Amino acid sequence: MALALFSTAHAADKPREWSGEPRPLRGDYQIYGGTLSDMLPPTRNDRKVAIMLKGELARELFDQLGPDVKQEQACNSSAGYRERRRGDITCVHTKGAAYECYFGLDLRTGKGTYGAIC
């Protein structure tokens, strides 16, 4: 019985085999004007979207972004907190919590922007 439990648990750690099929995702978004720290209602000339992804996709992105940022550059100094960044995307994981990734888009230009602030 213990061997069966180990095999099942070990299989969950393996990356999912690529199939090319779309998969569902979880997350939240905010459409706004102004800045992340001073959000205003979006306008015709100033509109952005901040996106937060959670769950399996966030874990996969976290794994692809490595390595972790140095602790003194991270947004949080708590034990077990890990943060990875590349360009405008930031992914975080705290031991015992879900993975989360943040990024944004300027909806006027289509260019990437940050989706979260420390």
C-alpha positions as CSV (number, residue, x, y, z in Angstrom):
1,M,0.0,0.0,0.0
2,A,2.8,2.4,0.8
3,L,4.4,1.8,-2.6
4,A,1.1,2.7,-4.3
5,L,0.9,5.9,-2.4
6,F,4.5,6.8,-3.2
7,S,4.0,6.1,-6.9
8,T,0.9,8.3,-7.0
9,A,2.5,11.1,-5.1
10,H,5.6,10.9,-7.3
11,A,3.5,11.0,-10.5
12,A,2.0,14.3,-9.3
13,D,5.5,15.8,-9.3
14,K,6.2,15.0,-12.9
15,P,5.5,17.6,-15.5
16,R,2.4,17.0,-17.5
17,E,3.2,15.7,-21.0
18,W,2.8,18.3,-23.7
19,S,-0.3,17.8,-25.8
20,G,-0.7,21.1,-27.5
21,E,-4.3,21.3,-26.2
22,P,-5.5,24.5,-24.5
23,R,-5.9,24.1,-20.7
24,P,-8.0,26.2,-18.3
25,L,-6.4,28.8,-16.1
26,R,-7.3,30.6,-12.9
27,G,-6.7,34.1,-12.0
28,D,-7.9,37.7,-11.6
29,Y,-7.5,40.9,-13.5
30,Q,-8.1,44.7,-13.1
31,I,-8.5,47.2,-15.8
32,Y,-7.4,50.7,-14.7
33,G,-5.9,54.0,-15.6
34,G,-3.2,55.8,-13.8
35,T,-0.6,53.6,-12.1
36,L,-0.8,50.5,-10.0
37,S,-0.1,52.5,-6.9
38,D,-2.7,55.2,-7.7
39,M,-5.4,53.5,-9.8
40,L,-8.0,55.6,-11.6
41,P,-10.9,54.7,-13.8
42,P,-9.6,53.8,-17.3
43,T,-10.0,56.4,-20.0
44,R,-9.8,56.3,-23.8
45,N,-6.1,57.5,-23.6
46,D,-5.0,55.6,-20.4
47,R,-6.1,52.0,-19.9
48,K,-4.1,49.1,-18.7
49,V,-4.8,45.6,-17.4
50,A,-3.1,43.9,-14.4
51,I,-3.3,40.1,-14.5
52,M,-2.7,37.6,-11.7
53,L,-2.5,33.9,-12.5
54,K,-2.8,31.2,-9.9
55,G,-2.4,27.4,-9.8
56,E,-0.8,25.1,-12.3
57,L,0.0,27.7,-14.9
58,A,1.6,29.9,-12.3
59,R,3.7,27.0,-11.1
60,E,4.9,26.2,-14.6
61,L,5.8,29.8,-15.2
62,F,7.6,30.0,-11.9
63,D,9.7,27.0,-12.9
64,Q,10.6,28.5,-16.2
65,L,11.6,31.9,-14.9
66,G,14.3,30.8,-12.4
67,P,16.5,31.5,-10.6
68,D,15.0,33.2,-7.5
69,V,15.8,36.9,-7.0
70,K,18.2,37.6,-4.2
71,Q,16.5,37.9,-0.8
72,E,17.4,41.6,-0.5
73,Q,15.8,42.3,-3.8
74,A,12.6,40.4,-3.1
75,C,9.3,42.0,-2.2
76,N,9.0,39.9,0.9
77,S,11.6,38.7,3.4
78,S,9.4,36.1,5.1
79,A,10.9,32.6,5.5
80,G,9.8,30.3,2.7
81,Y,9.0,33.2,0.3
82,R,10.5,32.8,-3.2
83,E,10.3,35.3,-6.0
84,R,11.3,35.1,-9.7
85,R,11.2,37.8,-12.3
86,R,11.8,38.2,-16.0
87,G,10.9,41.4,-17.8
88,D,7.5,42.5,-16.7
89,I,6.4,39.1,-15.2
90,T,6.9,38.3,-11.5
91,C,6.0,34.9,-10.0
92,V,6.0,34.1,-6.3
93,H,5.6,31.1,-4.1
94,T,5.4,30.9,-0.3
95,K,5.8,27.5,1.3
96,G,2.3,26.1,1.9
97,A,0.6,28.6,-0.4
98,A,-0.4,28.6,-4.1
99,Y,2.0,29.9,-6.8
100,E,1.0,33.3,-8.3
101,C,2.3,35.3,-11.3
102,Y,1.7,38.9,-12.1
103,F,2.0,40.9,-15.3
104,G,0.3,43.7,-17.1
105,L,-0.5,45.1,-20.5
106,D,-0.9,48.7,-21.7
107,L,-4.1,48.3,-23.7
108,R,-3.4,51.3,-25.9
109,T,0.0,50.2,-27.0
110,G,-0.1,46.4,-26.4
111,K,3.2,46.6,-24.6
112,G,3.9,44.7,-21.4
113,T,4.0,46.4,-18.0
114,Y,4.1,45.3,-14.4
115,G,1.0,43.7,-12.9
116,A,1.9,44.1,-9.2
117,I,3.9,46.3,-7.0
118,C,5.8,45.4,-3.8
